Amino acid sequence: MRFEHFNFNVLDLEKSLKFYDDALGLKPVREKNAEDGSFKLVYLGDGQTDFQLELTWLRDRKEPYNLGECEFHLALNTDDYEATYKKHKEMGIVIFENHSMGIYFIIDPDGYWIEILPRDRHTKK
């Protein structure tokens, strides 16, 4: 067994695609469209791993998704933590910072939290 993908449902697919490209550099790698146009699945990749984020857009969905207490998140790491942090601060998407752990969270257009951490965080002692 190995990880394949994770899913986020989104209200505005174009807005979400722009966010994930601008904020995280994630690009579409494949998509699936319903024959009747009722849904679209767009899979985003980082160009470095096989893991994908699936964005699901439902044509008839008009109200925001209820994410509950949002006690889940997607995590990404970066080689240039300081530059990434600065970029996200300038974008106004940093929602929570934990300086003692050396991580922070950003929020996407639908309210999903994404953890950002330095790539070498798990190798430091």
N, C-alpha and C positions, 0 to 999 in steps of 0.2 A: 504494500500500500504506500502511496505517496500523495501529497497534496496536489490538487489540480487547480481549483479556483475558489474564490469567495464571491458572494453576491451582495450588491446593494441595489435596492429599488430606488429609482429616481423619477421625479416629476417632469423635469425639463432636461431631456437628453443632451441637447446641444450645449446648454449651460454647464452641465456636469462634465461633458467631454472637454470643454474649454478649461474648466477648473482643474481636472486631473492632468491635463497636458501642461498648463501654465504653472501649477503649484508643484507637481511631482514628476513631470516628464513622462507620464504614462500615455502610451499611444494605442489606438485600436489595432488588434492583431487578427481579429475575425469577428464576424457578426452573423446573426440568424434573424430573419424577418418572418413573421407570420404571414401566410398567404393572404389572409384577410386584413392585414395591417393592424391587427389588434395588439401586437406586442413586437418589441425589438430587443434583442440581446446583443450587447456590444462588449467584447472581451478586450480588456486593456492589459498590455504587457510592459515590463520595464526594459526590455531589450537585453537583459543580462541573465534572467532566470526563466524557468518554465511556468512559474506561478502567474496566474491571471486574476484580475478583478473583473467580475461580470457585472455590468450595469444593465438592469432590466427596466425598460420603459413600457408602461401599459397605456394604450391610447385612451381608454375610458377613465383613467384615474385622474381625478381633479383635486382631491384634498391631500394635504401633506401626510406622509406616513407617520404613524405613532411609533416612535422609537423607544418608548418606555423611559426608563431611567438611563438609557444609553450606557449600560454597564458592559459594553463590548466595544472592541475597536480593531482596526487594521493597523499594523505597524510596518514602517519602512525605515531603513537605515541609509545613511549618507556618508560619503567620504569627506565632504566638506560641511560639517555640522554648522559652523559659524556663518558661512555664506547662505546656507539653506535657511537657518533661523532668521537672518536679516531679511531675506527675500519674503518669507512668510509674515514677518512683522510688518513689512511695507505693504503687503497685500491685505493686512488687517484680518488674517484668518487664524492667528494664534489664540486659542481659547483657554489653555491651561499650561502652566509651566511648573516643572518640578526640578529646580536647580540642584537639589541635593542628589537626585538620581541622574541628572544630566540628560533629561528628556523634556519634550514638550508635546502638546497636542494641537492639531489644527482641526478645523471643522469644514465639512464640505457643504454645498448648497442645500442638501437635504437634511443636514444636522448630524451626519455620521462623524465620529471622532477618529482621527488618524494620528497615531503616535509616531514621532520622529525621534530617532536616536542615532548617535554616532556609530559608524560601521564597526569600530573596534571595541565597542562598549563591553561585549561579552568576553573579550580576550584579555582585558586589563585585570590586574590583580590588586 
